[in-house]
Amino acid sequence: MPNRGGYPGFFIFYQLVMYIVPSSLLLNYYNISSFWVAFKVQQDSVFWISVLVICSILLFYLSIALFTRFLPKYFMFSQIENIKNEKDILIFNRLCILVCLSTIFYLWFVLGVSHSFSLAIYSDESLSSLRYSLSGNTETKIAKHLFIFIIPILTCILASPIYNRRKLERLMSFCLIFFIASWGGSKAPLLSVFLIYIISFATFNRLKVSFSLVIKLVLFVFFILFVMYKVVMIQYGYLENISLFFDYFVQRTFVAQMIGVYEQFNIWLYDVNYIFHGIPFASYFFDYPQYHKDLMMISENRVDPDSIGIKNTFFIAEAFGMGGWALLILSPVITGLNFCLTYVWLVFLLNHFAFNNLEFTKIIVAISLFSYIGVTGGFSDLMLFKITIMITILISPFILTIVAYRKLKF
């Protein structure tokens, strides 16, 4: 993604550095039997699958580079000296936080759905069981998706120069955002809040790499590891031993996010009916098999589909499961196109209805959106713009809130 200052395209490459390259190196260096996250992966398949993954991600980047040339004004970033419409942006952030908190208290006091992270700390219930219980009804699933989507946007705004003269409000808002992010009990949104804030702050302030910055980043990494250790202890108390924790951390962070693609090309899961999962709203009209559910069921020999989540993988795995090699070859281009169009659409929505500041909106959306969607998820969400439609639905309550506020005000 073309850039003139800052790191708005950071999360486009984050998954390459964080998941794809480490998993490829670890799986090729160590014997597959060393990884308890791998089930049916054969040693002789690891190398060629890794090559396939690397070629796919390079084609994905090439597709993005090509598509961004068609709408250069959306993909060229410049340093923002003065942010216009500060008041509107502040009101948007405050109202969004208020909507999220109101939703949490409604779920808590009306539906009896507690804040998972808080309850796990003050009770004997495990965080994993509390998190799984949230999938039991529609309201909690919608709330979880809503929070995961809006938190990156709010965090980006919080790191912008708008709050440089509002340090107390920035601190209080950060605590509230962290409280909202922890509602579902997942670890990833909590860590993302810190990372998104740092990348956003560095982008708005054009921070250059220096010795002092490297030292600060190293200290930050140790802080994140400490936070993650404490969070994991809430969920898995038996990992109190440091060596067990680091084994868990390495396998869950660097390998488990990609292991699904290695499982796929060992069990060769294929069913053309998986394509229905990529059709928006199809689940309201008929039942169909879900690729990621079947991948976990078959690879891990599970028997109860209602007691499991979904298998983490890489987009080419589901593409092959739907349409074989032909769709796999096309999938990097389709994924790149969807990334670009979804980005442009969200920039239009937020700029037109909320910020009225294109340069500011581009940075906010580039960082927040690409921390929300990624290549280590499924292909079905990106194939027919399902993710674009879902994002439109998720942003709608916040846009309607700000529009209603302006109408009532004037």
N, C-alpha and C positions, 0 to 999 in steps of 0.2 A: 504494500500500500504506500503510494507516494507520500512523503512527509517532509515538511520544512520546519523542523524544530519539535522537540518533545518525543513522546513515545506512544502516540495514539494507536499504533498498530501492534503494540506489545503482545496482546493476547492472541493475535493471529499466529504468532510464532511460539507462544508460551507452551502449548501442548507438544510441539515438536521437541523443545528442550526438556520439558518436564516429564513427558510420558513416552513419546515415540522413540527418541534416541536412547534414553536410559533402559527401557524395556528391551530394545534390540540388542544393546551391548550386554546386559545382564543375562538374557536368555541364551545368547550365543557363547558367552564366556563360561557360565556355569552349566552343569548338567541339569536337565529339566527336572530330574527327581529332587533337586534342591528346593523347588518352589511348591509350597503347599497350595498356592492359588491356581496351579495348573492341574488338570485332571486327565484329559485324554490327548494331550499334546505329545507327539513322538519326537525324539531328539533329531532324527534325520529330516524333519520338516521345518525346523526352526529357521535355518538360514534362508531358504527360498521364500518363506513367508515374510521374513524381515526385509528382503530385497523388494518384494511386492509392495509392502507397506511404504518403504522409502520412495519408491518410484511413484506411488499414488499421491503421496503428500507433495512431492515436487511438481507433479502435474496440477495438483490443486492450487499451489502457489502461482504457477504459470498462468492458470486460468484467471485467477484474481488480478494478476498484473495486466492481463489482456482486457478484462471487463472494466477495470477502473479507468481505462483510457477513453471510454465512451462518455463518461460524466465527470470530467476532471474537476469541476468546481466543488463536487461533493467529496473528492478524495485527495485534494491538496490542502494541507494544513499549514496555517501560519500562526505566529505568536500573537496572542491577544494582549494588547497594551491596556485597553480600557474596556471593561465589560458593560455594554449598555443594557438597559432594562434589568438592572440588578434587583429592583424591588419585585418585579414579576417572578424572577427566578427564585428569590427568597420565599415568596408566598407559595410558589409551587412546592418547594422542598418542605416547608412547614405543613402545608395541607396534606401532602402525601404521608408524612410521618403521623399526622393526626388520624388519617384514614386507617393506616396500618394498626395503630394502637387501639383505635375504636373497634376494629375487627377482632383483635386479640381479646379485648375485654368482653366483647359480645360472645365469642366462642367460650370464654372462660366462665362467665356468670350466667349466660342463658343456656348454652348447650353443654356446659360442664366439661369442656375440653381444656385441660390445664396447659400451662407453658411447660413443654417437655423438659427443657434443660433445667429449669428451676426445680421442677418436681423430682427429677433424677438426683439432684444434689441433696434435697431435704427429705428424701424417702428411700426405701430399699428397692424400688423398682429400677430395672435396668433401662438405660437410655435407648437401647435397640428395641426393646419391647414397647416402650412409649412411642418411639418413632413409627414403628410398624402399626400401632393402633390408630395413627392419624389417617391411614389409608382406608379406614373403615366406613367413612361417610363422605358424601359429596362436598359438604361445606368445608371440611378440613383440607381436602385435597385441593380445592380451589384456592383456599387461603395460603396453603404452602407454595403453590405455583406463583401466586400473586406476590408473596414476600420475596421469593428467590429472584423474581424478575425485577422488581422495583428497587431492591436494596443496592445493586450496583450503580444505578442511576443516582440515587440519593447520596451515595458515598462519593461519587465523582464530583457532584456539585459541592459537597462539603469540603473537598480538597481544593476547590477553586479559590482565586483571590477574593471572591465576594465575602468570604468569611475571615479574611486577614484582619479586618477591624472588628470582628465579632468573635473573638477567641473563646469567650465563655459560652456563647451559643453553639460554637463549633464543638466544644467539648461535650456539652449536654446533648446535642444532636447525635454525636458519635455514640454516646452511651445508649441512647434510645434506638439507634439503628442496630447496634450490637444486640440489644434486647430483642428486637424484632427478628433479626437474623437467626437467633438461637431458639426461636419458638418451636421450630420443627424438630430440633434435636440432632440435626446433621452437623458434621464437623466442617465440611467443605465451605458452606456459606460464611462461617465464622472466620476461617483463614482468608477467604476471598475479600472480606471487608478490609483487612489490614493491607493486603497486596494491592487491591484496587485503589485504596487511598494513597499509597506510596507512589504508584504509577501515575495517578492523576495529579498529585502534587508535583512530581518531577516534570510532568508534561507542561503544566501551567507555568511553572517557574524555570523551565528549560535548564534543569540541573545537569551538569556535565560530570562525567565519571572522573573521580579524583581519589587520592589516597584516603582522605577523611571519609568520603562517601562509601568507599569499599569497607572500611572499618565499621561504619554504621550499619551497613548491610549485613556484615558478618554477625554483629551483635543482634540485629533483628532476626536473623535466621535462628540463632540460639534461643531467642525469646519465643519464636514461633514453635520451635521444637518443645520448649518447656510447656507452652500453652497446650500444644497437641498432646503431650504426655499426660497432663492433668485431665484433659477431656477424655482421652482413651481410658484412663483409669476409672472414670465414671461408668464407662460402658463395659470395659473388660478389666476387672480388678486383678485377674491372674497374670497380667502383663507387667506387674510392678517391677520385676527384674529388668534392668536396663537392656541387657542383651536380647531378651525376648521382645521388648518394646521396639528396638531398632530393627529386628527381623520383621516384626509386624509392619513397622513404618515403611521399610524399603519395599516389601512385597505388595502392600496395599497401595502405596503411593506410586511406585515406579513400574510395577508389573501388572497388578490387577486391573488397572485402567485399560490395558491393551490386550489382556490375555484372551479375551473373547475371539479376536480375529485369528489367533493361533489355534484355538479350539475349533473354530469354524472349518478351517482347511485341514482338519484331521477327521472330523465327523461328516463333512460335506453336506451340511443341512441345506435342503432346497425344497421350496414349495411356492408355486406361483401365487397362491392365496395370501402370502405375506404382503403382497402389494397393496391389499385393501387397507392395511394399517397406515398407509401413506395418503389415503384419500380423506380429506377433511370431513368430519362428522359421520363417517361411514359406520362407526360403532353404534350410532343411534338407530340404525336401520337393520343391521344383521351382525351375527357373530362371525369372527374369523380368527385364525391362529395368529399369535403374535411372535415374531421371530425371536426377540430377546428372551421371552419366557421359555420358548422351546429350547433355545440354546442352553439356558441354565438347566432346564429339566434334563436334557439328554447328556450334556457334558458332565454334570455333577450327579447324575443318577437320582434325581429327585422324583418323588411320586405325587406330591400334593402341590398343584400350581397356585393354590390360594395362600400358601405359606412361604412363598419365595418372592424376591424382587425380580430385577432384570440383570442380565449379564453385561458388564462393561465390555466394549469392543471398539472397533474402528469402522468407519462408515462403509468401507468396501466389503466388509463381512456380510452385512445385511443386504447390500446391493447384489451380491452373488446369490444370497439366499432367495431373493425375489426373481432375479432374471438371469442368473448364470454369468458367464464370462462377458457377454455383450454388455450387460448393465454395469458390471464391475468396471469395465474399461471406460464407460461414459460417466461413471459416478463422480470422479474428481472434478470434471467440468460442470456437471449439474450442481454439485455442492458449492463450488466457487461462485457460480451464477446466483444461487440462492443466498449466499452470504452477502454478496454485493447488493442485490435488489432489496433484501430485508433491511440492510443498513440504510439505503437511500430512503426507503419507505418510513422507517422510524425517525430519521432525520427530518423528513417532511412533516410528520405528525407533531413532533415535539417543537420544532421551529415555528410551525404555523399556529399551534394552539397554546403553547406554553411559554417558550423562551423569546421568540421573535429576534433571534440572534444566531445567524447561520454558523459563523466560525466557532462560537461557543458550543452550539448544539452538535456540530460534527465531532468535536473532541469528546464530549460527554457520551455520545452514542457509540463512537468507535471503541472506547474503553469498556463501557458497560455491556454493550451487546455481545462483543466477542469474548467477554468473560462469562457470558450466559450461554451462548451456543458454541459448539466446538466439534471437532472432527472425531473425538473419541466417543461420540454418542451414536445414534442410529442414523441410517440413511433415509428412512421413511418420513421423518419429520421435515426433511429438506427436499424431498423429491418433487412434490406438487405444492410447495409453498404452505405446507401445514403449519410450520413454525411461524411463518409470517402472519397467518391468520390468527394463531394463538396469541402472538405478541400484540396484535391489534386489539384483541379482546381483553388482554391483561392490562394494557395501558388505558383502555377506555374509562374505567372508573375514576382514574386520576385526572384525565383530560376533562371529563364531565364535571368533576369537582371544581377544577380551576375555572372552567367556563361559567358554571353556576355562580361561583364566588364573584366573578367580574360582573355578571348580570345583576346580582343582588346589590353589589357595591354601587353600580352606576344607574 
